[in-house]
Amino acid sequence: MKENKKLPDKTVERLSQYRRNLLICVANGKSHIFSHEIAGMLHITSVQVRRDIMLIGYKGTLRKGYDIQELILLIGEIIDSNSGQRVAVIGVGNLGRAIISYLKGKRSKLSIIAAFDTNIEKVDRIYAGVHCYHYDRLAEIIKSEDISIGIITVPASEAAKVAENLVISGIKGILNFTPSPVNVSSHVFLEEYDMITSLEKVAYFVKKNEF
């Protein structure tokens, strides 16, 4: 794959999902896999899998399919930063703490190294190995720790201001876990995930399938 080729958002999403499932395959002793097997894990078509893998310039064999280890390494080269990227979580409520604990050690190239909150009872405490700073120190710590990604888990009413302060502080990517949409400048990549919307989507299709 050419270094300057930018992949579609959905393709990057699926590549991450492919890698996660391929790592499970390796743990189970599997060395090769076919596109239809990957498709079955993600409930998508094998055509989509082949298109995604062709986009990153990888080919399998008709007899054995894809070499799992090679594919994992290639996906890592494409998705991960060579030097790694540092992440901060803003808001150390139940969701913020759960995210810190869940992501700890999951990816060597993505490290949560700071958390922020306004509650003085949470400040200067350690959560799953991550130090929580007072929110007033946001810009200072982002700069000193070379943090490039921010995860927002504050109350919805505070999301817009937090996003604004993250951008001012030099953050290049934001993952917003609040139900409140935020606006950022074009040079900052924004991903928004609303659990209520996702749950309502599931509930809708469950309702449609009821007899």
Backbone as JSON, one array per atom type, in Angstrom:
{
  "sequence": "MKENKKLPDKTVERLSQYRRNLLICVANGKSHIFSHEIAGMLHITSVQVRRDIMLIGYKGTLRKGYDIQELILLIGEIIDSNSGQRVAVIGVGNLGRAIISYLKGKRSKLSIIAAFDTNIEKVDRIYAGVHCYHYDRLAEIIKSEDISIGIITVPASEAAKVAENLVISGIKGILNFTPSPVNVSSHVFLEEYDMITSLEKVAYFVKKNEF",
  "N": [[0.83, -1.2, 0.0], [0.5, 2.23, -0.8], [2.13, 4.85, 0.94], [0.92, 7.38, 1.05], [-1.73, 7.01, 0.57], [-5.03, 7.45, 1.48], [-7.3, 5.77, 3.45], [-10.82, 4.89, 3.35], [-13.08, 5.82, 6.03], [-14.76, 3.74, 7.03], [-13.46, 1.49, 6.11], [-11.08, 1.52, 7.59], [-12.19, 1.13, 10.11], [-13.16, -1.49, 9.8], [-10.75, -2.86, 9.3], [-9.52, -2.67, 11.79], [-11.31, -4.27, 13.23], [-10.92, -6.68, 11.87], [-8.27, -7.25, 12.6], [-8.53, -7.57, 15.39], [-10.11, -9.91, 15.53], [-8.49, -11.68, 14.12], [-6.29, -11.9, 15.8], [-7.4, -13.39, 17.83], [-7.78, -15.74, 16.44], [-5.1, -16.52, 16.01], [-4.36, -16.99, 18.65], [-5.8, -19.27, 19.05], [-4.41, -21.08, 17.61], [-4.54, -21.02, 14.84], [-3.32, -20.61, 11.52], [-3.79, -19.75, 8.89], [-6.37, -18.17, 6.91], [-9.53, -17.84, 5.26], [-11.34, -15.46, 3.18], [-14.11, -15.69, 3.47], [-14.35, -16.76, 5.99], [-13.42, -14.74, 7.68], [-15.38, -12.87, 7.05], [-17.64, -14.12, 8.11], [-17.18, -13.87, 10.85], [-17.55, -11.16, 11.27], [-20.02, -10.67, 10.29], [-20.42, -9.75, 7.67], [-20.03, -9.43, 4.06], [-18.01, -11.7, 2.1], [-16.99, -10.56, -0.15], [-16.73, -7.89, 0.57], [-14.71, -8.09, 2.48], [-12.56, -9.01, 0.9], [-12.26, -6.79, -0.79], [-11.46, -4.79, 1.02], [-9.01, -5.83, 1.93], [-7.6, -5.97, -0.43], [-7.34, -3.25, -0.88], [-5.32, -2.54, 0.86], [-3.23, -3.72, -0.28], [-2.66, -6.48, -0.07], [-2.43, -9.99, -0.72], [-3.88, -13.2, -0.7], [-3.68, -16.8, -0.98], [-5.16, -19.15, -3.24], [-5.31, -21.71, -2.29], [-4.67, -21.76, 0.47], [-5.57, -19.38, 1.56], [-5.42, -16.34, 3.48], [-2.36, -15.49, 5.08], [-2.34, -15.35, 8.43], [-0.67, -14.12, 10.41], [0.94, -12.45, 8.81], [-1.01, -10.74, 7.77], [-1.99, -9.51, 10.09], [0.3, -8.09, 10.88], [0.59, -6.34, 8.7], [-1.78, -4.84, 8.81], [-1.31, -3.59, 11.23], [0.9, -1.99, 10.54], [-0.34, -0.16, 8.91], [-2.47, 1.01, 10.4], [-1.39, 1.69, 12.93], [0.73, 4.11, 14.6], [4.18, 4.63, 14.04], [5.78, 5.5, 16.18], [4.0, 5.33, 18.21], [1.02, 6.47, 19.93], [-0.32, 8.87, 22.2], [-2.83, 9.03, 24.67], [-5.56, 10.75, 26.24], [-8.06, 10.71, 28.79], [-10.97, 12.45, 29.4], [-12.87, 13.13, 32.03], [-13.67, 11.26, 34.65], [-15.71, 9.48, 35.44], [-18.02, 6.73, 35.87], [-18.02, 5.62, 33.24], [-15.67, 6.69, 32.11], [-13.68, 5.58, 33.8], [-14.1, 2.88, 33.26], [-13.37, 2.73, 30.57], [-10.65, 3.4, 30.7], [-9.67, 1.21, 32.18], [-10.39, -0.9, 30.48], [-8.96, -0.43, 28.09], [-6.34, -0.59, 28.85], [-3.25, -1.88, 28.08], [-4.21, -3.08, 25.77], [-3.4, -2.29, 23.18], [-0.19, -1.82, 21.97], [0.7, 0.44, 20.68], [-1.01, 2.45, 21.35], [-1.58, 4.37, 24.05], [-3.12, 5.13, 27.07], [-2.3, 7.76, 28.96], [-2.95, 9.78, 30.69], [-5.53, 11.22, 32.72], [-8.37, 13.35, 33.29], [-10.24, 15.43, 35.51], [-12.76, 17.4, 37.21], [-13.5, 16.99, 39.77], [-12.31, 17.16, 42.95], [-11.89, 15.0, 44.6], [-11.19, 12.99, 42.95], [-8.92, 13.79, 41.71], [-5.38, 13.46, 41.39], [-5.41, 10.81, 41.94], [-4.87, 7.34, 41.08], [-5.89, 5.49, 38.35], [-6.21, 2.36, 37.17], [-3.47, 2.43, 36.65], [-3.22, 4.93, 35.52], [-2.68, 8.36, 35.89], [-4.76, 10.8, 37.36], [-5.4, 14.09, 36.62], [-6.14, 17.49, 37.61], [-8.69, 19.18, 35.83], [-8.05, 21.76, 35.14], [-5.41, 21.69, 34.44], [-5.23, 20.78, 31.89], [-4.26, 21.76, 29.28], [-1.55, 22.13, 29.87], [-0.61, 19.51, 30.6], [-1.23, 18.02, 28.32], [0.5, 19.14, 26.49], [3.06, 18.75, 27.71], [3.18, 15.98, 27.91], [2.91, 15.16, 25.36], [0.42, 14.43, 24.15], [-1.93, 13.26, 21.81], [-4.5, 12.42, 21.3], [-7.83, 12.68, 22.47], [-10.29, 11.43, 24.7], [-13.62, 11.9, 25.32], [-15.62, 11.79, 28.1], [-17.38, 13.14, 29.67], [-20.26, 14.75, 31.35], [-23.02, 15.39, 29.1], [-23.67, 18.1, 28.8], [-21.28, 19.4, 29.11], [-19.66, 18.69, 27.06], [-19.17, 20.12, 24.6], [-17.61, 22.34, 25.37], [-15.39, 21.07, 26.48], [-14.4, 19.73, 24.21], [-13.68, 21.95, 22.67], [-11.64, 23.04, 24.27], [-9.8, 20.96, 24.17], [-9.0, 21.0, 21.48], [-7.84, 23.57, 21.35], [-5.74, 23.04, 23.03], [-4.11, 21.48, 21.5], [-4.78, 18.92, 20.67], [-5.18, 16.29, 18.27], [-7.03, 14.4, 17.53], [-10.31, 13.3, 18.4], [-12.42, 11.32, 20.4], [-15.68, 11.13, 21.04], [-17.73, 10.26, 23.57], [-20.11, 11.13, 24.54], [-23.69, 11.9, 24.42], [-24.03, 14.28, 23.19], [-23.51, 16.1, 20.31], [-20.43, 17.45, 18.99], [-18.51, 20.2, 17.68], [-15.6, 20.57, 15.76], [-12.49, 21.93, 14.52], [-11.38, 21.56, 11.09], [-8.91, 20.25, 10.92], [-8.81, 18.45, 12.93], [-9.54, 15.14, 13.73], [-12.67, 13.73, 14.25], [-14.6, 11.44, 16.06], [-17.71, 10.21, 16.91], [-19.57, 8.57, 19.34], [-22.57, 7.34, 20.28], [-24.14, 5.72, 22.73], [-26.82, 5.46, 23.39], [-28.18, 5.88, 20.99], [-27.2, 3.66, 19.56], [-28.26, 1.58, 21.1], [-31.0, 2.07, 20.78], [-31.22, 1.57, 18.07], [-30.74, -1.2, 17.98], [-32.95, -1.98, 19.51], [-35.05, -1.2, 17.84], [-34.82, -2.98, 15.64], [-35.2, -5.36, 16.95], [-37.84, -5.03, 17.73], [-39.06, -4.97, 15.2], [-38.75, -7.58, 14.47], [-40.36, -8.98, 16.1], [-43.15, -11.11, 16.7]],
  "CA": [[0.0, 0.0, 0.0], [1.25, 3.48, -0.83], [2.08, 5.55, 2.21], [0.09, 8.57, 1.02], [-3.1, 6.64, 0.25], [-5.91, 7.56, 2.64], [-8.37, 4.79, 3.39], [-12.13, 5.33, 3.85], [-13.29, 5.62, 7.47], [-15.35, 2.42, 7.31], [-12.43, 0.46, 5.86], [-10.2, 1.54, 8.77], [-12.97, 0.48, 11.16], [-13.18, -2.95, 9.58], [-9.39, -3.38, 9.48], [-9.33, -2.84, 13.24], [-12.09, -5.44, 13.62], [-10.23, -7.85, 11.33], [-7.1, -7.55, 13.43], [-8.97, -8.09, 16.69], [-10.54, -11.3, 15.36], [-7.33, -12.48, 13.69], [-5.49, -12.17, 17.0], [-8.07, -14.51, 18.51], [-7.47, -16.94, 15.64], [-3.72, -16.9, 16.32], [-4.37, -17.56, 20.0], [-6.39, -20.6, 18.95], [-3.52, -21.94, 16.85], [-4.84, -20.98, 13.41], [-2.25, -19.9, 10.8], [-4.3, -19.19, 7.64], [-7.82, -17.95, 6.96], [-10.14, -17.4, 4.0], [-12.15, -14.24, 3.31], [-15.47, -15.99, 3.95], [-14.26, -17.01, 7.43], [-13.37, -13.4, 8.3], [-16.7, -12.27, 6.85], [-18.56, -14.73, 9.05], [-16.93, -13.33, 12.19], [-18.01, -9.78, 11.34], [-21.37, -10.6, 9.71], [-20.39, -8.97, 6.43], [-19.81, -10.32, 2.92], [-16.62, -12.01, 1.78], [-16.59, -9.58, -1.16], [-16.27, -6.7, 1.29], [-13.42, -8.43, 3.09], [-11.54, -9.03, -0.16], [-12.04, -5.42, -1.24], [-10.67, -4.09, 2.05], [-7.64, -6.36, 1.97], [-6.97, -5.53, -1.68], [-7.01, -1.83, -0.73], [-4.05, -2.39, 1.57], [-2.18, -4.33, -1.1], [-2.29, -7.82, 0.37], [-3.09, -11.07, -1.44], [-3.73, -14.54, -0.15], [-3.55, -17.85, -2.0], [-6.41, -19.89, -3.42], [-5.29, -22.97, -1.53], [-4.58, -21.58, 1.93], [-6.16, -18.14, 2.02], [-4.5, -15.32, 3.97], [-1.47, -15.78, 6.2], [-2.89, -14.51, 9.5], [0.37, -13.3, 11.03], [1.32, -11.4, 7.86], [-2.1, -9.79, 7.67], [-1.99, -8.75, 11.34], [1.43, -7.16, 10.83], [0.32, -5.31, 7.7], [-2.81, -3.95, 9.36], [-0.63, -2.78, 12.25], [1.72, -0.98, 9.86], [-1.23, 0.84, 8.32], [-3.28, 1.7, 11.41], [-0.62, 2.18, 14.07], [1.83, 5.06, 14.41], [5.48, 3.99, 14.32], [6.27, 5.9, 17.5], [2.94, 5.2, 19.19], [0.23, 7.68, 20.19], [-0.69, 9.01, 23.61], [-4.26, 9.32, 24.79], [-6.07, 11.25, 27.53], [-9.49, 10.58, 29.04], [-11.49, 13.61, 30.12], [-14.07, 12.7, 32.74], [-13.36, 9.98, 35.29], [-16.89, 8.86, 36.03], [-18.06, 5.28, 35.66], [-17.63, 5.29, 31.87], [-14.25, 7.03, 31.94], [-12.87, 4.57, 34.5], [-14.25, 1.61, 32.54], [-12.57, 2.83, 29.34], [-9.23, 3.32, 31.09], [-9.37, -0.18, 32.57], [-10.55, -1.81, 29.34], [-7.95, -0.2, 27.07], [-4.99, -0.8, 29.39], [-2.51, -3.0, 27.53], [-4.84, -3.68, 24.6], [-2.61, -1.96, 21.99], [1.11, -1.28, 22.36], [0.92, 1.73, 20.03], [-1.99, 3.4, 21.87], [-1.44, 4.33, 25.5], [-3.75, 6.16, 27.89], [-1.28, 8.14, 29.94], [-3.45, 10.83, 31.58], [-6.97, 11.42, 32.84], [-8.67, 14.67, 33.85], [-11.56, 15.59, 36.11], [-12.87, 18.6, 38.05], [-13.8, 16.55, 41.12], [-11.03, 17.11, 43.67], [-11.76, 13.69, 45.22], [-10.61, 12.09, 41.95], [-7.64, 14.35, 41.28], [-4.18, 12.87, 41.98], [-5.58, 9.38, 42.17], [-4.42, 6.5, 39.97], [-6.92, 4.57, 37.86], [-5.61, 1.36, 36.28], [-2.13, 2.88, 36.29], [-3.27, 6.24, 34.87], [-2.8, 9.47, 36.84], [-5.83, 11.77, 37.11], [-5.04, 15.48, 36.89], [-7.26, 18.43, 37.61], [-9.01, 19.64, 34.48], [-7.38, 23.05, 34.92], [-4.06, 21.43, 33.93], [-5.4, 20.09, 30.62], [-3.32, 22.23, 28.24], [-0.17, 21.89, 30.35], [-0.26, 18.08, 30.55], [-1.28, 17.58, 26.92], [1.75, 19.59, 25.85], [4.25, 18.13, 28.31], [3.15, 14.53, 27.7], [2.78, 14.92, 23.92], [-0.84, 13.7, 23.95], [-2.53, 13.66, 20.54], [-5.89, 11.95, 21.21], [-8.63, 12.87, 23.67], [-11.56, 10.71, 24.8], [-14.52, 12.71, 26.14], [-16.63, 11.0, 28.82], [-17.98, 14.06, 30.64], [-21.7, 14.96, 31.09], [-23.3, 15.93, 27.77], [-23.71, 19.56, 28.84], [-19.92, 19.93, 29.14], [-18.9, 18.1, 25.95], [-18.75, 21.12, 23.61], [-16.52, 23.15, 25.93], [-14.23, 20.18, 26.59], [-13.86, 19.54, 22.86], [-13.03, 23.22, 22.29], [-10.39, 23.15, 25.03], [-8.87, 19.94, 23.65], [-8.46, 21.51, 20.22], [-6.95, 24.68, 21.71], [-4.56, 22.47, 23.69], [-3.27, 20.81, 20.52], [-5.23, 17.56, 20.36], [-5.39, 16.08, 16.84], [-8.14, 13.48, 17.32], [-11.23, 13.24, 19.54], [-13.46, 10.31, 20.46], [-16.7, 11.7, 21.91], [-18.64, 9.24, 24.05], [-21.32, 11.74, 25.08], [-24.77, 11.98, 23.43], [-24.09, 15.64, 22.66], [-22.56, 16.3, 19.2], [-19.51, 18.59, 19.15], [-17.91, 20.7, 16.45], [-14.17, 20.84, 15.87], [-11.91, 22.43, 13.28], [-11.21, 20.52, 10.08], [-7.65, 19.52, 11.07], [-8.97, 17.49, 14.03], [-10.44, 14.04, 13.37], [-13.68, 13.54, 15.28], [-15.44, 10.25, 16.02], [-18.7, 10.33, 17.97], [-20.26, 7.31, 19.61], [-23.71, 7.54, 21.17], [-24.63, 4.41, 23.13], [-28.28, 5.46, 23.38], [-28.57, 5.67, 19.6], [-26.9, 2.28, 19.22], [-29.23, 0.72, 21.79], [-32.3, 2.27, 20.14], [-31.14, 0.87, 16.78], [-30.95, -2.61, 18.28], [-34.33, -2.14, 19.97], [-35.93, -1.08, 16.68], [-34.8, -4.21, 14.85], [-35.84, -6.4, 17.78], [-39.29, -4.79, 17.62], [-39.51, -5.36, 13.86], [-38.69, -9.03, 14.34], [-41.32, -9.59, 17.03], [-44.36, -11.62, 16.04]],
  "C": [[0.87, 1.25, 0.0], [1.04, 4.25, 0.46], [1.08, 6.7, 2.21], [-1.37, 8.27, 0.7], [-3.95, 6.66, 1.51], [-7.09, 6.61, 2.47], [-9.68, 5.39, 3.87], [-12.29, 4.99, 5.33], [-13.76, 4.21, 7.78], [-14.35, 1.29, 7.07], [-11.49, 0.38, 7.05], [-10.9, 0.85, 9.94], [-12.9, -1.04, 11.02], [-11.79, -3.56, 9.74], [-9.09, -3.6, 10.95], [-10.08, -4.08, 13.73], [-11.46, -6.73, 13.1], [-9.08, -8.24, 12.26], [-7.51, -8.15, 14.77], [-9.36, -9.57, 16.59], [-9.4, -12.2, 14.92], [-6.42, -12.82, 14.87], [-6.08, -13.32, 17.8], [-7.77, -15.81, 17.77], [-6.05, -17.45, 15.93], [-3.65, -17.58, 17.69], [-4.94, -18.97, 20.01], [-5.59, -21.54, 18.05], [-3.74, -21.95, 15.35], [-3.78, -20.15, 12.69], [-2.73, -19.22, 9.52], [-5.83, -19.08, 7.71], [-8.31, -17.46, 5.6], [-11.05, -16.19, 4.26], [-13.54, -14.55, 3.86], [-15.47, -16.29, 5.46], [-14.21, -15.68, 8.2], [-14.74, -12.75, 8.21], [-17.71, -12.82, 7.85], [-18.41, -14.2, 10.46], [-17.54, -11.94, 12.35], [-19.41, -9.58, 10.77], [-21.43, -9.64, 8.53], [-20.14, -9.93, 5.28], [-18.33, -10.56, 2.69], [-16.1, -11.07, 0.7], [-16.05, -8.32, -0.49], [-14.9, -6.93, 1.92], [-12.31, -8.38, 2.04], [-11.23, -7.63, -0.67], [-11.16, -4.65, -0.25], [-9.22, -4.53, 2.02], [-6.88, -6.03, 0.68], [-6.54, -4.07, -1.59], [-5.68, -1.62, -0.03], [-2.93, -3.18, 0.9], [-1.75, -5.71, -0.68], [-3.08, -8.87, -0.41], [-2.84, -12.4, -0.72], [-3.5, -15.53, -1.27], [-4.87, -18.61, -2.08], [-6.47, -21.11, -2.52], [-5.36, -22.77, -0.02], [-5.24, -20.32, 2.46], [-5.1, -17.16, 2.46], [-3.63, -15.86, 5.1], [-1.84, -14.82, 7.33], [-1.84, -13.59, 10.11], [0.79, -12.15, 10.11], [0.26, -10.32, 7.78], [-2.2, -8.92, 8.92], [-0.89, -7.69, 11.32], [1.17, -6.03, 9.85], [-0.73, -4.33, 8.19], [-2.2, -3.04, 10.42], [0.21, -1.67, 11.63], [0.87, 0.16, 9.32], [-1.96, 1.67, 9.38], [-2.41, 2.38, 12.47], [0.42, 3.23, 13.66], [3.13, 4.36, 14.78], [5.95, 4.27, 15.74], [5.23, 5.72, 18.59], [2.23, 6.53, 19.41], [-0.28, 7.67, 21.62], [-2.09, 9.59, 23.73], [-4.58, 9.84, 26.18], [-7.57, 11.03, 27.6], [-9.94, 11.76, 29.87], [-12.83, 13.24, 30.72], [-13.85, 11.33, 33.33], [-14.55, 9.49, 36.11], [-16.86, 7.37, 35.76], [-17.57, 4.89, 34.27], [-16.14, 5.56, 31.64], [-13.34, 5.99, 32.58], [-12.92, 3.23, 33.77], [-13.39, 1.61, 31.27], [-11.09, 2.72, 29.65], [-8.84, 1.88, 31.41], [-9.4, -1.11, 31.37], [-9.4, -1.67, 28.35], [-6.52, -0.47, 27.55], [-4.36, -2.06, 28.8], [-3.1, -3.63, 26.29], [-4.02, -3.45, 23.32], [-1.31, -1.28, 22.41], [1.36, 0.11, 21.8], [-0.09, 2.8, 20.46], [-1.99, 3.31, 23.39], [-2.21, 5.47, 26.16], [-2.78, 6.53, 28.98], [-1.73, 9.28, 30.86], [-4.96, 10.84, 31.58], [-7.19, 12.78, 33.5], [-10.09, 14.7, 34.41], [-11.57, 16.87, 36.95], [-13.15, 18.24, 39.51], [-12.5, 16.35, 41.9], [-10.83, 15.76, 44.37], [-11.14, 12.67, 44.25], [-9.22, 12.53, 41.52], [-6.5, 13.74, 42.09], [-4.36, 11.43, 42.44], [-5.15, 8.62, 40.92], [-5.53, 5.51, 39.62], [-6.31, 3.64, 36.82], [-4.26, 1.83, 35.77], [-2.07, 4.25, 35.65], [-3.53, 7.34, 35.91], [-3.92, 10.4, 36.41], [-5.39, 13.16, 37.56], [-6.3, 16.34, 36.98], [-7.44, 18.97, 36.2], [-8.33, 20.96, 34.14], [-5.99, 22.87, 34.3], [-4.08, 20.78, 32.54], [-4.34, 20.48, 29.59], [-1.88, 21.92, 28.61], [0.25, 20.44, 30.16], [-0.28, 17.56, 29.12], [0.01, 17.96, 26.21], [2.96, 18.83, 26.4], [4.33, 16.63, 28.05], [2.95, 14.15, 26.23], [1.56, 14.05, 23.61], [-1.5, 14.19, 22.66], [-4.0, 13.28, 20.4], [-6.6, 12.16, 22.54], [-9.93, 12.09, 23.6], [-12.45, 11.46, 25.78], [-15.59, 11.82, 26.77], [-17.28, 11.84, 29.92], [-19.5, 14.1, 30.44], [-21.91, 15.69, 29.77], [-23.23, 17.46, 27.74], [-22.31, 20.18, 28.79], [-19.1, 19.52, 27.91], [-18.35, 19.16, 24.99], [-17.56, 21.93, 24.12], [-15.25, 22.31, 26.07], [-13.58, 19.97, 25.22], [-13.11, 20.8, 22.4], [-11.67, 23.35, 22.98], [-9.35, 22.12, 24.57], [-8.21, 20.43, 22.36], [-7.47, 22.64, 20.47], [-5.65, 24.16, 22.29], [-3.67, 21.67, 22.74], [-3.64, 19.39, 20.17], [-5.55, 17.44, 18.87], [-6.55, 15.14, 16.52], [-8.98, 13.36, 18.57], [-12.22, 12.1, 19.35], [-14.47, 10.78, 21.5], [-17.71, 10.62, 22.29], [-19.92, 9.82, 24.64], [-22.41, 11.77, 24.01], [-24.91, 13.36, 22.8], [-23.06, 15.82, 21.54], [-21.67, 17.51, 19.46], [-18.97, 18.98, 17.79], [-16.44, 20.98, 16.69], [-13.66, 21.34, 14.52], [-11.54, 21.26, 12.37], [-9.92, 19.71, 10.24], [-7.69, 18.51, 12.21], [-9.95, 16.42, 13.6], [-11.37, 13.77, 14.54], [-14.47, 12.26, 15.03], [-16.41, 10.34, 17.19], [-19.46, 9.01, 18.11], [-21.33, 7.55, 20.67], [-24.31, 6.18, 21.5], [-26.15, 4.34, 23.11], [-28.79, 5.21, 21.96], [-28.35, 4.22, 19.17], [-27.91, 1.32, 19.85], [-30.61, 0.84, 21.15], [-32.34, 1.59, 18.76], [-31.39, -0.62, 16.98], [-32.41, -2.86, 18.66], [-35.33, -2.07, 18.81], [-35.99, -2.39, 15.9], [-35.36, -5.39, 15.64], [-37.35, -6.27, 17.67], [-39.83, -5.27, 16.26], [-39.55, -6.87, 13.68], [-39.65, -9.75, 15.28], [-42.58, -10.01, 16.28], [-45.53, -11.61, 17.02]]
}
